[in-house]
Amino acid sequence: MHISEGILTAPVWIGGYAVAGGIVAATLRKINQEEIPKISVITSVFFVASLIHIPLGPTSVHLIMIGLVGVVLGWAAFISIFLGLILQALLFQHGGITPLGANACMMGIPALCAYGVFSLHEKFSIKHSEAIFGAAAGALAIFLAGIFLAIFLALSGEEFYGVAVTALAAHIPVLIIEGVITGFTAAFLAKVKPEILPGKNLRQDTE
């Protein structure tokens, strides 16, 4: 789901950098040094998962795992994704430098939304709540990322309208797969190592 170099117009990619920079600055204040090892590991997972992709015009389809990044890292998800995208752009030319801010917003903001959705599981006394809300978080993240992708492409010219619709439809299978993966992973972590899930400490994070 990377937007390639040379696709976005200047106002779009400059605006992407402005928004991404603001979110990075805001979320950095919420991160503790103790979280850095966990951030490094999850960033590696995102980095590797996003390397296996199928080109689709100016974008691509692949497992993204941004919902899982949000579920595990919470507020640090945006920074993790931003760092992963920088490495992918510099080392493998996935995406590019000018669309880096837009790509970060396209994947990072949905990851933060996934964190918010998963955190709701503590408010419901239902069986397998971690799996249910984890699956919802994973699916929602991909859906929102597809919406962002379509908007960014549409804003860059009428010639990308068809590609935007095609890219959004192509990510429906990814939405389902990542929902299942995120749900199972969240349930597993809640069982064997619940302290790794930031949703368990949502109130502390927001104070």
Sequence and secondary structure as in RCSB ss.txt:
>XXXX:A:sequence
MHISEGILTAPVWIGGYAVAGGIVAATLRKINQEEIPKISVITSVFFVASLIHIPLGPTSVHLIMIGLVGVVLGW
AAFISIFLGLILQALLFQHGGITPLGANACMMGIPALCAYGVFSLHEKFSIKHSEAIFGAAAGALAIFLAGIFLA
IFLALSGEEFYGVAVTALAAHIPVLIIEGVITGFTAAFLAKVKPEILPGKNLRQDTE
>XXXX:A:secstr
    TT S HHHHHHHHHHHHHHHHHHHTT  GGGHHHHHHHHHHHHHHTTS EEETTEEE    HHHHHHHHGG
GHHHHHHHHHHHHHHHH SS STTHHHHHHHHHHHHHHHHHHHHGGGG   TTHHHHHHHHHHHHHHHHHHHHHH
HHHHHT GGGHHHHHHHHHHTHHHHHHHHHHHHHHHHHHHHH GGG GGGGHHHHH 
